[in-house]
Every structure is written in structure tokens, then in C-alpha cells.
Amino acid sequence: MSKPIDQSVVGETHIEWAVPEYEQYSRGPYWYIIMSSLGIILVIYAVFTGNFLFALILILAGIIMFLQSHQVPRQIAFKVTETGIVLGRKFYSYNEFEEFYIFYNPPEVKMLFIQPISMMQPALRIPLLDQNPLEVKFALRQYISENTEKSEEPTADTLSRRFKIQ
């Protein structure tokens, strides 16, 4: 479980960079036409089948995606320190993590994943941007084991990138 940052607990920083709060995709008018049409078809289907909660979720997801596409994501500090990981205003101790892995296939994918021990928490997904993946691996290997067997990024990430969905 993450905790608010106490600078005395964080210790020395090994590597740090700023990451965007979320990926912002450039979407053309055709993307909006196709996704709006798909959304309307799904809402109509949900209404006809009496699944009003699904219709509401679709409408809210569309509104959120539209609003997010018209604002600039905040930059959040990411730090690998001697006692844990700092992401924005949250501190994660190394004993909360099971492993990390890096998918590096530029220019499409340059991503660090840090898997928590708890199955109830999602993996931290950190864009590497212009960072050297070898330096990041070296900094993290001191504290967390690296999973070198992962050869593909998660399917959800691949689909969200291909369909330009956050």
C-alpha cells in the first residue's frame, strides 16, 4: 500500500524522471466518428436489452475520454530511491513489489512495469520516455527481481495503444 512521502524515509535517489499522468493520443476526425458510432450502437443495444447500467457506463466513459483528450496531462515525478519508489506524492516500499520488467521496442513501446505482490493492486506502468533502459534495470535490480521471461506487453496495453484509448 502506498504512503504519503516522508523525505527522511525516501533516502538517496538513484534515478528519476517526469512521466505524464496518462498517455495522450492524437486522434483524427475519423477516430471520433468511428468510436462515436460504435458507442451509440452499444448504448442502443444496452437500452433495448434493458441493461441501463451498461448504457450509463458507456456514456460516462465517452464523456471522460472526450474531456481527457482536450486537456494536457500533468507531469508526475518518478524516482527510484534506496528505500523504495516514489510516484508523484506516493511512496512505495520495495517489499511491496514482486518483480519488474521492461518492454522496450522503440518507438512504439518503451515501458517499465513494476508488479506488486498483492493481486488486488495493478502493476505500476511507467513510460521510460528517453531514459536508458539499462540504467533503469541496474537501479531496480538492486532491490527487486527482474522478470526476463516476459516477452510481450499486456494485451490490455496493446489494445489501448492500438485503439488510442487511455
N, C-alpha and C positions, 0 to 999 in steps of 0.2 A: 504494500500500500504506500503510495507516495505521501510525502510530508512537505509542509512549507519549508522553505530554505532557511537554514541557520548557518551563516557563513563560517562559524567556528567548527562546524561538523563537516563541511564540504572538503576542506583540505586543498592541496595543490592541484591546479588544473593541468592536465596532460595535453588535451587538445580541445578546441572549441570552435564553433562557427554558428552563424544565424541561419535558421531554416524558416521557410514560410509556414504559416499556420495550416494551410491546405494548398493543394495544387490548383492553380488557376489555368484553365484551358482556353485557348482561343477558339471560339465556336462561330461558324458561319451561319448565314440565314437558313441554309438547308438543314443544318443540325436542329435548329429551333423548330422548323416546320415538321420534320420527321418525328422529333420527340414530343411535340405538342399533339400531333395526330395520334401517336401511339398512346399518349396519356389520356386523350379524350376517348379513344376506343376502349381503353381499360376502365375508365370511370363509367362509361355507358354499360359495359359488361357487368361491372360491380353493382350498379343500380338495378339492372334487370334481374340479377341473381339474388338481390336483396342483401348484398354484402356492403352495407353502408360504411362500416368501419374501414374497409379496404378503399372505398372511394375517397373517404376523408384523408386517409394516409397518402394516397396518390396526389390529391390536390395540395396537401401541405408540403410534400416532397417537391412538387413542381414550383411552388412559391419560394421555398428555401433555395432551390437551385438557381432560380431566376435572380433572387436577391444577392446570393453569393457571387454570381457572375458579374455583378455590377459594383463590386467593392474590391479593394485591394487587400490581400491577406496580410495580417500583421507578421512581423519578423520575430521569431522566438529564439532565445539563446539556447544552444545545446552544448553541454560540457561533459567531458569525461574527466573525472577527478580521481584522487587517490582513495576516496571513501565511497563513491557512488556516481550516479549520473544525474545531471541537472537538466531539466527540460522546462524552460520558461521559469515559472515560480515554484516548480515542484522538484523535490529531491527524491531519488530512488536509490536505496542501498543496494550494493552488489548481491547481497544474499537473497534479494527478491527475484533474481534472474537465473534462468536455467542455462541459456545459451544465446549466442548471437550468430548471425550470418549476413553476408553481403551479396547482393545481386548486382553485378557490375557489367552492363552491356551497353556502353555509351553509343549513341546519345539518348536512346530510349530509357534505359533503366540504370540508375545509379542510386541504390537504396540500401540502407542499413536496417536490419530487423533485429530487435532485441526481445527475446521470448521470455516472459515472466514464468515463474514456477507455477503460479496459480492459473488454473484453466479458466477461471472466471474473468481474467483480465486479458485484453487483446495485446498482441505484440506491439511494441513501440516501433513505429515506421518512420525512419529519419532519412530525408533526402541527403545524399552525400554532396550534391552540387559540384563544386570544384575541388573538393577535398581529395587527397590521395588515399585510396582505399587501403593501401599497405600501412600507412601511418595510423589509420583508424584501427585496423586489425591489431597492430602492435600495441596500441594503447589499451585496447579492450582485452586482449589475450592474457594480460597480467592478472585480470580479475574474474573474467567469465570465459567459459569454454566456447570454442568456435565450432559450429557445425559445418563441416566441409562437404557433407554429403548432399546438402540441399542444392539442387541444380536448376530449379525453376522457381520463379517468384509465385506467391499465392495466386490462385485463379481469380479471386475477387479483385486483386490489384491489377491484373492483366486486363480483365473486363472493364474496370472503371477507367483505365487509361485509354483503352481502345474506343470506348463509347463516350469518353470525355465527361465522366460523371465523378463528382467528388466522393 
